[in-house]
Amino acid sequence: MTVDSNAVAGDQLRAFIERIERLEEEKKVISDDIKDVYAEAKGNGFDVKILRKVVSLRKKQPHEREEEEAILDLYLQALGMNGPA
């Protein structure tokens, strides 16, 4: 019995593509769910822009946040947008 390498590669390729398509669909569903949560929060009076910033900050380690804040303060001072330190 001979194995057609093109058929095997094609089957494997098709399996990868189908897995990617399923994951993309799951990603879209999750993205829509997140959007719904933000809309619900907005409906309850929360500022969505600030919520997104909080979520972003919570992903970072404390030292990363502190470093970013220090650099931001430095830049704002250089632009005259902050009071003196």
MDAnalysis code that builds the backbone (N, CA, C; Angstrom):
import MDAnalysis as mda
import numpy as np

u = mda.Universe.empty(255, n_residues=85, atom_resindex=np.repeat(np.arange(85), 3), trajectory=True)
u.add_TopologyAttr("name", ["N", "CA", "C"] * 85)
u.add_TopologyAttr("resid", np.arange(1, 86))
u.add_TopologyAttr("resname", ["MET", "THR", "VAL", "ASP", "SER", "ASN", "ALA", "VAL", "ALA", "GLY", "ASP", "GLN", "LEU", "ARG", "ALA", "PHE", "ILE", "GLU", "ARG", "ILE", "GLU", "ARG", "LEU", "GLU", "GLU", "GLU", "LYS", "LYS", "VAL", "ILE", "SER", "ASP", "ASP", "ILE", "LYS", "ASP", "VAL", "TYR", "ALA", "GLU", "ALA", "LYS", "GLY", "ASN", "GLY", "PHE", "ASP", "VAL", "LYS", "ILE", "LEU", "ARG", "LYS", "VAL", "VAL", "SER", "LEU", "ARG", "LYS", "LYS", "GLN", "PRO", "HIS", "GLU", "ARG", "GLU", "GLU", "GLU", "GLU", "ALA", "ILE", "LEU", "ASP", "LEU", "TYR", "LEU", "GLN", "ALA", "LEU", "GLY", "MET", "ASN", "GLY", "PRO", "ALA"])
u.atoms.positions = np.array([
    [0.848, -1.180, 0.000],
    [0.000, 0.000, 0.000],
    [0.889, 1.236, 0.000],
    [0.659, 2.140, -0.917],
    [1.437, 3.374, -0.975],
    [0.602, 4.517, -0.403],
    [1.287, 5.419, 0.234],
    [0.623, 6.575, 0.837],
    [0.910, 7.788, -0.033],
    [-0.124, 8.466, -0.405],
    [0.011, 9.677, -1.213],
    [0.379, 10.828, -0.272],
    [1.630, 11.310, -0.365],
    [2.092, 12.356, 0.550],
    [1.304, 13.646, 0.364],
    [0.810, 13.897, -0.829],
    [0.001, 15.090, -1.061],
    [-1.316, 14.991, -0.309],
    [-1.906, 13.811, -0.268],
    [-3.167, 13.627, 0.443],
    [-2.958, 13.799, 1.939],
    [-1.853, 13.251, 2.463],
    [-1.565, 13.377, 3.887],
    [-1.333, 14.848, 4.227],
    [-0.520, 15.534, 3.443],
    [-0.249, 16.948, 3.683],
    [-1.534, 17.759, 3.554],
    [-2.352, 17.419, 2.570],
    [-3.623, 18.120, 2.379],
    [-4.552, 17.917, 3.551],
    [-4.627, 16.689, 4.063],
    [-5.472, 16.405, 5.219],
    [-4.981, 17.169, 6.450],
    [-3.680, 17.175, 6.633],
    [-3.111, 17.874, 7.778],
    [-3.354, 19.382, 7.657],
    [-3.156, 19.912, 6.469],
    [-3.393, 21.334, 6.225],
    [-4.847, 21.692, 6.491],
    [-5.755, 20.860, 5.988],
    [-7.189, 21.092, 6.185],
    [-7.527, 21.088, 7.679],
    [-6.931, 20.172, 8.424],
    [-7.174, 20.092, 9.869],
    [-6.691, 21.360, 10.576],
    [-5.519, 21.854, 10.179],
    [-5.023, 23.103, 10.776],
    [-5.952, 24.274, 10.461],
    [-6.352, 24.372, 9.212],
    [-7.231, 25.465, 8.793],
    [-8.553, 25.412, 9.555],
    [-9.128, 24.237, 9.684],
    [-10.403, 24.105, 10.390],
    [-10.260, 24.450, 11.863],
    [-9.143, 24.065, 12.482],
    [-8.909, 24.431, 13.889],
    [-8.790, 25.944, 14.032],
    [-8.053, 26.562, 13.122],
    [-7.895, 28.018, 13.156],
    [-9.251, 28.697, 12.996],
    [-10.050, 28.212, 12.055],
    [-11.373, 28.804, 11.834],
    [-12.249, 28.686, 13.082],
    [-12.219, 27.537, 13.750],
    [-13.002, 27.366, 14.988],
    [-12.522, 28.327, 16.068],
    [-11.218, 28.440, 16.215],
    [-10.666, 29.348, 17.226],
    [-10.985, 30.810, 16.913],
    [-10.944, 31.168, 15.640],
    [-11.306, 32.538, 15.244],
    [-12.762, 32.828, 15.594],
    [-13.628, 31.856, 15.385],
    [-15.044, 32.025, 15.731],
    [-15.206, 32.172, 17.242],
    [-14.491, 31.343, 18.008],
    [-14.543, 31.448, 19.470],
    [-14.038, 32.814, 19.922],
    [-12.967, 33.281, 19.277],
    [-12.404, 34.585, 19.604],
    [-13.425, 35.691, 19.351],
    [-14.159, 35.583, 18.258],
    [-15.181, 36.583, 17.933],
    [-16.291, 36.577, 18.980],
    [-16.716, 35.394, 19.397],
    [-17.763, 35.283, 20.414],
    [-17.283, 35.919, 21.720],
    [-16.052, 35.622, 22.117],
    [-15.507, 36.192, 23.349],
    [-15.381, 37.709, 23.221],
    [-14.926, 38.171, 22.072],
    [-14.807, 39.611, 21.841],
    [-16.173, 40.288, 21.956],
    [-17.185, 39.670, 21.390],
    [-18.544, 40.219, 21.496],
    [-19.018, 40.232, 22.947],
    [-18.685, 39.193, 23.705],
    [-19.048, 39.138, 25.125],
    [-18.379, 40.269, 25.903],
    [-17.109, 40.506, 25.627],
    [-16.383, 41.588, 26.297],
    [-17.025, 42.930, 25.959],
    [-17.368, 43.113, 24.704],
    [-18.024, 44.344, 24.276],
    [-19.343, 44.539, 25.031],
    [-20.079, 43.459, 25.223],
    [-21.344, 43.525, 25.964],
    [-21.122, 43.924, 27.420],
    [-20.061, 43.412, 28.030],
    [-19.758, 43.757, 29.428],
    [-19.419, 45.241, 29.533],
    [-18.620, 45.750, 28.603],
    [-18.301, 47.178, 28.609],
    [-19.575, 48.018, 28.424],
    [-20.456, 47.580, 27.540],
    [-21.708, 48.306, 27.329],
    [-22.561, 48.293, 28.600],
    [-22.592, 47.167, 29.275],
    [-23.341, 47.062, 30.533],
    [-22.744, 47.991, 31.585],
    [-21.426, 48.003, 31.682],
    [-20.757, 48.885, 32.645],
    [-21.062, 50.349, 32.322],
    [-21.032, 50.689, 31.034],
    [-21.345, 52.063, 30.618],
    [-22.778, 52.407, 31.010],
    [-23.690, 51.467, 30.821],
    [-25.082, 51.669, 31.190],
    [-25.274, 51.888, 32.681],
    [-24.310, 51.415, 33.473],
    [-24.354, 51.601, 34.920],
    [-23.526, 52.803, 35.373],
    [-23.105, 53.617, 34.410],
    [-22.440, 54.873, 34.739],
    [-20.927, 54.837, 34.801],
    [-20.321, 53.732, 34.433],
    [-18.862, 53.659, 34.450],
    [-18.279, 54.186, 33.144],
    [-17.109, 54.772, 33.234],
    [-16.401, 55.305, 32.070],
    [-15.627, 54.162, 31.408],
    [-16.038, 53.787, 30.218],
    [-15.457, 52.636, 29.523],
    [-13.979, 52.857, 29.211],
    [-13.627, 54.054, 28.842],
    [-12.227, 54.350, 28.532],
    [-11.348, 54.087, 29.757],
    [-11.818, 54.496, 30.920],
    [-11.059, 54.278, 32.148],
    [-11.048, 52.792, 32.520],
    [-12.175, 52.106, 32.316],
    [-12.216, 50.660, 32.582],
    [-11.173, 49.928, 31.741],
    [-11.073, 50.288, 30.473],
    [-10.084, 49.658, 29.598],
    [-8.667, 49.915, 30.103],
    [-8.430, 51.137, 30.589],
    [-7.112, 51.479, 31.129],
    [-6.817, 50.651, 32.378],
    [-7.814, 50.489, 33.260],
    [-7.630, 49.696, 34.476],
    [-7.316, 48.240, 34.121],
    [-8.050, 47.690, 33.163],
    [-7.802, 46.310, 32.733],
    [-6.366, 46.189, 32.205],
    [-5.948, 47.162, 31.428],
    [-4.594, 47.161, 30.878],
    [-3.543, 47.230, 31.996],
    [-3.775, 48.094, 32.975],
    [-2.825, 48.240, 34.071],
    [-2.742, 46.978, 34.927],
    [-3.869, 46.316, 35.129],
    [-3.877, 45.111, 35.958],
    [-3.101, 43.959, 35.322],
    [-2.888, 44.012, 34.016],
    [-2.119, 42.978, 33.325],
    [-0.621, 43.112, 33.593],
    [-0.213, 44.290, 34.073],
    [1.206, 44.572, 34.240],
    [1.646, 44.335, 35.681],
    [2.907, 44.032, 35.824],
    [3.519, 43.895, 37.143],
    [3.666, 45.288, 37.759],
    [3.644, 45.376, 39.099],
    [3.764, 46.693, 39.746],
    [4.988, 47.492, 39.284],
    [6.134, 46.833, 39.137],
    [7.331, 47.569, 38.716],
    [7.189, 48.108, 37.287],
    [6.459, 47.393, 36.435],
    [6.228, 47.873, 35.069],
    [5.349, 49.121, 35.088],
    [4.305, 49.091, 35.918],
    [3.412, 50.256, 36.036],
    [4.169, 51.465, 36.575],
    [4.979, 51.235, 37.618],
    [5.739, 52.331, 38.211],
    [6.703, 52.952, 37.203],
    [7.355, 52.113, 36.428],
    [8.290, 52.611, 35.418],
    [7.551, 53.436, 34.363],
    [6.415, 52.933, 33.899],
    [5.629, 53.678, 32.908],
    [5.165, 55.015, 33.463],
    [4.682, 55.001, 34.721],
    [4.202, 56.240, 35.335],
    [5.328, 57.253, 35.478],
    [6.526, 56.781, 35.854],
    [7.677, 57.676, 36.001],
    [8.049, 58.301, 34.656],
    [8.057, 57.491, 33.607],
    [8.390, 58.008, 32.275],
    [7.312, 58.974, 31.801],
    [6.051, 58.624, 32.029],
    [4.950, 59.517, 31.648],
    [5.080, 60.851, 32.371],
    [5.337, 60.822, 33.674],
    [5.514, 62.070, 34.433],
    [6.661, 62.893, 33.873],
    [7.769, 62.226, 33.546],
    [8.929, 62.908, 32.971],
    [8.557, 63.608, 31.669],
    [7.854, 62.883, 30.792],
    [7.455, 63.464, 29.506],
    [6.494, 64.628, 29.701],
    [5.532, 64.469, 30.610],
    [4.567, 65.540, 30.855],
    [5.259, 66.783, 31.416],
    [6.218, 66.569, 32.305],
    [6.969, 67.708, 32.843],
    [7.751, 68.393, 31.741],
    [8.361, 67.627, 30.863],
    [9.134, 68.193, 29.757],
    [8.252, 69.033, 28.847],
    [6.981, 68.670, 28.769],
    [6.036, 69.421, 27.941],
    [5.325, 70.521, 28.716],
    [5.654, 70.650, 30.000],
    [5.021, 71.663, 30.831],
    [3.580, 71.349, 31.174],
    [3.222, 70.076, 31.173],
    [1.849, 69.674, 31.409],
    [1.621, 69.204, 32.852],
    [2.681, 69.105, 33.632],
    [2.589, 68.687, 35.041],
    [3.233, 69.776, 35.888],
    [2.802, 69.868, 37.119],
    [3.467, 70.776, 38.048],
    [4.823, 70.205, 38.375],
    [5.658, 70.967, 39.063],
    [6.991, 70.459, 39.420],
    [6.890, 69.261, 40.348],
    [7.846, 68.366, 40.239],
    [7.841, 67.139, 41.046],
    [8.186, 67.411, 42.475],
])
